[in-house]
Amino acid sequence: MVENKKILVVDDDKSLQEVLKIKLTNEGFEVAAASNGKDGLEKALKEHPDLILLDLIMPEMTGQEVLTELHKDSWGKTAPVIILTNVSDPIKMAQTEEQSVGNATLFDYVIKSDSSLDKVVEKIKQKLGG
């Protein structure tokens, strides 16, 4: 059941943010967005979304820094996150996973260039158990 599930999209690519907002809203999700890591972290800690879609390479604060800060918070330690990235380097992704402070089950990723919007939605639904 995805109704009333809130997704926070943290990505500095405005066009991707808009497309995701439209697609996810049409799928029944409530969607919030932030254009940089710092704003994304603040929104996440304030609004406690059901899932965070997080870009790695952003201004103000990287996705890895957001993950590190999230895991310092009692709610953030268990917040489900899907990394949305163009980084397809397995070493870089392993470093990001390592920085997720042992919460690998809460961490997943989608390579933007290899995934359709439908695949992103499918991954979100799987992560939320729906």
C-alpha positions as CSV (number, residue, x, y, z in Angstrom):
1,M,0.0,0.0,0.0
2,V,1.7,3.2,-1.2
3,E,-1.0,5.7,-0.4
4,N,0.1,8.3,2.1
5,K,3.7,7.1,2.0
6,K,6.0,10.1,1.8
7,I,9.1,10.1,-0.4
8,L,11.8,12.7,-0.1
9,V,13.7,13.3,-3.4
10,V,17.1,14.9,-2.7
11,D,18.7,15.8,-6.1
12,D,20.2,18.9,-7.6
13,D,18.9,18.0,-11.1
14,K,15.6,20.0,-11.2
15,S,14.2,18.3,-14.3
16,L,14.7,14.8,-12.8
17,Q,13.2,16.1,-9.5
18,E,10.1,17.3,-11.4
19,V,9.7,14.1,-13.4
20,L,10.1,12.0,-10.2
21,K,7.5,14.2,-8.4
22,I,5.0,13.7,-11.2
23,K,5.6,9.9,-11.5
24,L,5.5,9.3,-7.8
25,T,2.5,11.4,-7.2
26,N,0.7,9.6,-10.0
27,E,1.6,6.3,-8.2
28,G,-0.1,7.5,-5.0
29,F,2.9,8.8,-3.1
30,E,3.2,12.1,-1.3
31,V,6.4,13.8,-2.5
32,A,8.7,16.4,-1.0
33,A,12.0,17.6,-2.6
34,A,15.2,19.3,-1.8
35,S,17.9,20.5,-4.3
36,N,21.0,20.0,-2.2
37,G,22.2,17.7,0.6
38,K,22.0,20.3,3.4
39,D,18.3,21.1,2.7
40,G,17.6,17.4,2.1
41,L,19.0,16.4,5.5
42,E,17.0,19.2,7.3
43,K,13.8,18.1,5.6
44,A,14.4,14.4,6.3
45,L,15.1,15.1,10.0
46,K,12.0,17.4,10.3
47,E,9.5,15.5,8.1
48,H,10.6,11.8,8.6
49,P,9.6,10.6,5.2
50,D,8.9,6.9,4.6
51,L,11.8,6.7,2.1
52,I,14.6,9.0,0.8
53,L,15.8,9.1,-2.8
54,L,19.3,10.5,-2.5
55,D,21.7,11.7,-5.1
56,L,25.4,11.3,-4.2
57,I,26.9,14.3,-6.0
58,M,25.3,17.5,-4.9
59,P,26.2,21.0,-3.8
60,E,26.4,22.0,-0.1
61,M,26.6,18.5,1.2
62,T,27.2,15.2,-0.7
63,G,24.9,12.2,-0.4
64,Q,27.5,10.4,1.6
65,E,27.7,13.3,4.1
66,V,23.9,13.2,4.3
67,L,24.0,9.5,5.1
68,T,26.6,10.0,7.7
69,E,24.6,12.8,9.4
70,L,21.3,10.8,9.1
71,H,22.8,7.9,11.0
72,K,23.6,10.1,13.9
73,D,19.9,10.6,14.5
74,S,17.7,8.0,16.2
75,W,15.1,8.1,13.4
76,G,17.7,8.5,10.7
77,K,19.5,5.3,11.7
78,T,16.6,3.3,10.3
79,A,15.4,5.6,7.5
80,P,15.2,3.7,4.2
81,V,17.4,5.3,1.6
82,I,17.7,4.6,-2.1
83,I,20.8,6.2,-3.7
84,L,20.0,7.7,-7.1
85,T,23.3,8.2,-8.9
86,N,25.2,8.2,-12.1
87,V,28.2,6.8,-10.2
88,S,28.5,3.2,-11.5
89,D,31.9,2.6,-10.0
90,P,31.5,-0.4,-7.6
91,I,34.4,0.9,-5.4
92,K,32.7,4.2,-4.9
93,M,29.4,2.5,-4.1
94,A,31.1,0.2,-1.7
95,Q,32.6,3.2,0.1
96,T,29.2,4.8,0.3
97,E,27.8,1.5,1.7
98,E,30.6,1.4,4.2
99,Q,29.8,4.9,5.3
100,S,26.2,4.0,5.9
101,V,27.4,2.8,9.3
102,G,26.5,-0.9,8.9
103,N,22.9,-0.3,7.8
104,A,23.3,-2.0,4.5
105,T,19.8,-3.4,4.7
106,L,18.5,0.2,4.7
107,F,20.7,1.2,1.8
108,D,20.0,0.5,-1.9
109,Y,20.9,2.2,-5.1
110,V,19.8,2.8,-8.6
111,I,22.0,4.0,-11.4
112,K,20.1,6.8,-13.1
113,S,21.3,6.1,-16.7
114,D,20.5,2.4,-16.4
115,S,17.0,2.7,-14.9
116,S,13.6,3.8,-16.1
117,L,11.2,5.6,-13.9
118,D,9.1,2.4,-13.7
119,K,12.2,0.6,-12.3
120,V,12.7,3.4,-9.7
121,V,9.1,3.1,-8.6
122,E,9.4,-0.7,-8.5
123,K,12.5,-0.4,-6.3
124,I,10.6,2.1,-4.0
125,K,7.7,-0.3,-3.6
126,Q,10.0,-3.2,-2.8
127,K,11.8,-1.1,-0.2
128,L,8.5,-0.1,1.4
129,G,7.2,-3.6,1.3
130,G,4.4,-2.9,-1.1
